[in-house]
Amino acid sequence: MGSTQPSQEGRLHAFQVISDLHLEVGRQYSSFEFPVKAPNLIFAGDVGCLAQYDEYLDFIRKQTCRFERVFLVLGNHEFYDMTYAAGLEKARELEKEPSLDGRLILLDRTRYDIPDSHVTLLGCTLWSRVADDVKEIVRSKVKDYRRIEDWSVEVHNSGHEKDSGWLKDQVKEIQRGGEQRQMLIVTHHAPCFDGTSSPRHAQNPWTCAFASDTLPDEGWAGVKYWIFGHTHYTTEFTRGVVRVVSNQRGYVLPSESTEKKAENKFDVEKVIWM
């Protein structure tokens, strides 16, 4: 079940963590339900497809009625059946929907400081970097290059450079600020290769479409948690000073149970504390 609440001298801000719901599969936007276990909800990408905007909005509205804040990082599936630019425009439109009452926070190279606290969220998709020698196999194996209308390996890699550069700059700026802020990073793509995918897939040549070795670089002091998705592998481990967490549902048809499809059991009640 979800994480145990710490003692009073521990962390005080609770975040329920979920990713890769893939509600576009069987149009489950209205049927998928889960309990509230924290004031804050983090979606680390692939909730569904923004091309199915009205259904996506209805699902998010349901969550903003139940949670104080809903944080959304965009996954690759959010952009399916439209251009990347159109997907970003739809995501920004979603964030501004009056019916959400300002409770949806889009994390697209975005910093958000929890009011009256020393907790900072930093979020972006963190597109990975596809190596030159595997470009062709990645194009053939990964649906993004067919389902995102203007997508290419070159655009994908450019996104990685922009996202990783932004993250590192933000962390350095916070470290220089002297406030001793605790940082929570949320990305869709995995921040490292080791431990973030099923061992069955770890050696596939197209794993570079799902992860990058951003975290093994130095300079992450002050980062308490790094939440990710995309690999459909639920896990939790410590890398250096950072606790790395994923809680991914994956592709589940309406007639199937999440338990049946889960690898390293997906927990709808997963909570972390800051």
Secondary structure, DSSP 8 states (H G I E B T S, - for coil): -------TTS---EEEEEB---TTTTT-TTT------SSEEEE-S-S--GGGHHHHHHHHHHHHTTSSEEEE---GGGGTTB-HHHHHHHHHHHHT-GGGTT-EEE-SSEEEE-TTSSEEEEEE-------GGGHHHHHHH-THHHHBTT--HHHHHHHHHHHHHHHHHHHHHHHHHTS--EEEEEESSBS-STTTS-TTTTT-TTGGGTB-S-TTSS--TTEEEEEE-SS---EEEEETTEEEEE-B-----TTS-HHHH-SS---TT-EEE-
